[in-house]
């Protein structure tokens, strides 16, 4: 831990530098509708998938559309390739987003698990490309300028869990 993070942790414990929550902490499960509503209030989350039989996590911008999570990627992205291998069944993924205060540690977190598919409908593709900013290329991939983020993925949630963290 460096001096800056150690100081931040000490400040959070003592209430310096921000109003740390006092008293007992509670967590409350969120209903599916509330979890998806909260997911729609933020634009960045983390997609979790398997790559070479190991878990991989990447930050990606998203939007929630009619209960589905939609994100953009590029041709060489692991999920773009895996979706083609999986065929009609899609690829099982998890998607997490949150809004948790760095000082108080209060807020919420939502995890969606479901099947991910490439969006192929031309009208839907055009709409999502307008609405979504491109994501980032992974560290072992070509830079963004060399790989346009023209593919769109849709996650259809099978399982939606969420928690609200309160004091």
PEPE-V558196 format. One line per field, one symbol per residue. phi: phi as a letter, one per 20 degrees, with the letter a starting at -180 (. if undefined). psi: psi as a letter, one per 20 degrees, with the letter a starting at -180 (. if undefined). burial: 1 if it has 24 or more other ideal C-beta (glycine too) atoms within 12 Angstrom, else 0. A space follows every 50 residues. Layout:
phi = ???
psi = ???
burial = ???
This chain:
phi = .efffffffffffenfmreffdnfecccfefgffffffgfecdcbcedbd clmcfcccfbfbbdclnddcbdbdgefgffffffffmffmdfccccbbbc ffeemdqbbccdcaedcfedfgffgfffffedefedfffddfggfecfee ecdcdefecccbbddcd
psi = prhghghggghhhijqjrnqpqaqqqqpqqqgghghgghiiqjpappprq pljqqqpppqqrqpoliqpprqargjqghgghhhhibhhapprqppqrnp phgikqcrpppppappqppiphggggghhhhpqqaqqrhjrqqghinpmi qpqppophpoqqppor.
burial = 00000000000000000000000000000100001101110101111110 00000101011111100111111100111101100000011111111110 00000111111111111110000000010001011111000000000010 11111110011111000
